[in-house]
Amino acid sequence: MSEVKIIIDGKEVHVAKGSTVLDAAKKIGVDIPTLCHLDLHDTKMVNQAASCRVCVVEVEGRRNLAPSCATPVVEGMVVKTNTIRVMEARKTVLELLVSDHPKECLSCAKAGDCELQDLTELCGLRGDSISGTAMSTYKKDITPSLIRDMDKCVLCRRCETMCNKVQEVGALSGINRGFNAVVSSAFELPMAETVCTHCGQCVAVCPTGALTEMNHTWKVVEALADPTKTVIVQTAPAVRVALGEEFGNEPGSIVTGKMVSALKAIGFDHVFDTDFTADLTILEEGTELLERLENFLEGKEGPSLPILTSCCPAWVNFVESQFHELIDIPSTARSPQQMFGSVAKTYFADKLGIKREDLVVVSVMPCLAKKFEASREEFAVDGNPDVDLVMSTRELADLIKQMNIDMEELEESEFDNPLGMSTGAGVIFGTTGGVIEAAVRTAYEVRTKKPLPKIDFEELRGFDGVRVASVAMDDVVLNIGIAHGLGNAKALLTEIRDGNPRNIHAVEVMACPGGCIGGAGQPYHHGDSSILMKRQAAIYQVDKNMPIRKSHENPAIAEIYEKFLGKPLSEKAHHLLHTHYHMKDKA
Amino acid sequence: MAAIIQQKEEKFKELEQYIDSLPDTKGELIRVLHKAQGIFGFLPEEVQRFIAKKMKVSTAKVFGVVSFYSFFTMEPKGEVDISICLGTACYVRGAEKILTELKKETGAEVGKTTPNGKFSITGLRCIGACGLAPVFTIGEKVYGRVTPEQVKDIIAQYK
């Protein structure tokens, strides 16, 4: 690719043709502030709306100021990023944005994480220099997973780009015009009535408090303070490799032991691990895979291949609303969160000798769709949900701080038993490729009755949006498809629906870019996608450090089958650990 | 009733045929919406959902376009549709007062239709007849240099 030479603030820089002025500036350490712009390189998300005009620069020979995020470099260009004209324009842009923004910064859910606030601070905005009576207002929309407060929207369109271009869900669009312009749903329906999958990636990229999660922190505090309740907690695999970021640790720090200590200090009666039910999922889903493989090979009646993983609740929502043709293909296994809730409120409640109503199951998830999943009526018994409350990784960090706990000073401790014992296979559920690798580790050994020559399936790992690899299991070769990000999943699923030319037998889908490590409940990445890679590396490190790395070798899993469930896919297992899907026709 | 349902089905069929006749639906959303409004008179949710499905775009996107352009309407127009100019020339010559009278006499609001479907009022920005300001039209008929006092009699002719 040919290079272009330009001069920015007196410094010469060589960049590839087609780069933007913003890219070029970054290369020589000129940090032009941005607001609407977002470039998540590794997930191919680029929001280039050029709508906010915060990043304007002066270009010699050009009459007006140029938005650096959307201005391509041209040979010999001379750019100035810090003239008084630029600084004044930027300040005016911010003043105008702030003039139409609620002044609720002290009590806003995004306080401290708000990119608009960071910018006003950076540019030294003081007082209300522009004020008027005209304020754009819009109804609040509250779903089980997220809250839309569009009064705080700056119309950057990141959510729209994420929803339509990356996830390809199509729940959002800019509507109306002028002061009434807003990002909303079709016919301004509540999000819960649209094709929204609750993946929450819009929340993950929103620069302000316009999109935030439905917060359950205080409900958890209330449950803990209720002497009649036994409160237990489960933590998802991806939480332990991201929580540390909220306490100033490097991305990719593994804080499992300290997290467990913090949860005990908060006052949970038992601290358990979703990794345990991830292992249980493998036994159920892996057995289902083998059963369907036999049907496939012998041309028998009944469910056949391909099989799709069903751990990701946003993915399930996507299939239910937009892939009706494939509704019979996903595994019927519930997600690890829901298997945990189900087992906790039966097996564990019995063990404690208490009623299910007196047991409160709290989850800590990297995900916002999990909040929606927990609210699905099929996951409740007589109105009592299997999982009562779902906190995001961010909410847990807030709760730890509110409880006056110093993470740094905590000793490490271990999960409680029996629902806290897990394997390396359970933990890799947290990254793209992990669920299917865990399933293959077990399916291989169960089918061939031989130990795996090598536990690590490098061919299933990586960060490409769609990956296809083959795994030999003695006489059969299983073709495995992996997609992360719903847009990539849509592409792979369309291929399978339209004839399956690559003969794919099993598919793993995770709705969020990177898998659960990039979930919408994780600490904000603020556009730095290298953070996701570091979390992924940490997940594989945790797996490596585990003494047991195959789900079927987990002794606590063997015990629960022996004492309670019988065997995988037994009637009891079907009743407690499986589900069914419904087609939904939504706008 | 059966006749109305059949009529509606025919309208959807006409729209479907039109969309199918396009060599490529990409980039043709506005054209299709124009056609649909021509057929149905307005663009209700049902029609927008149909277009989205047919053209393989999200319903949110279709609604985004419909809500952006003032030409598109999701409200059925009244039997008597009054278009009043609220452009600068008409405005300074008292269009606001005319509008108040129109609303009073018809019971309709700007952009809305009366519940009985009789009257609707559309606010426009300049119809290119500034010499006649203030001006409104009913169907093909143009009423120029109107005074608030005349409105009652004009509307009475349509009641």
Interface residues (C-beta under 8 A of the other chain):
Chain A: N164 V169 G170 A171 L172 S173 G174 I175 N176 R177 S184 S185 A186 F187 T194 V195 A587
Chain B: E45 Q48 R49 A52 V57 S58 T59 A60 K61 V62 F63 G64 S67 F68
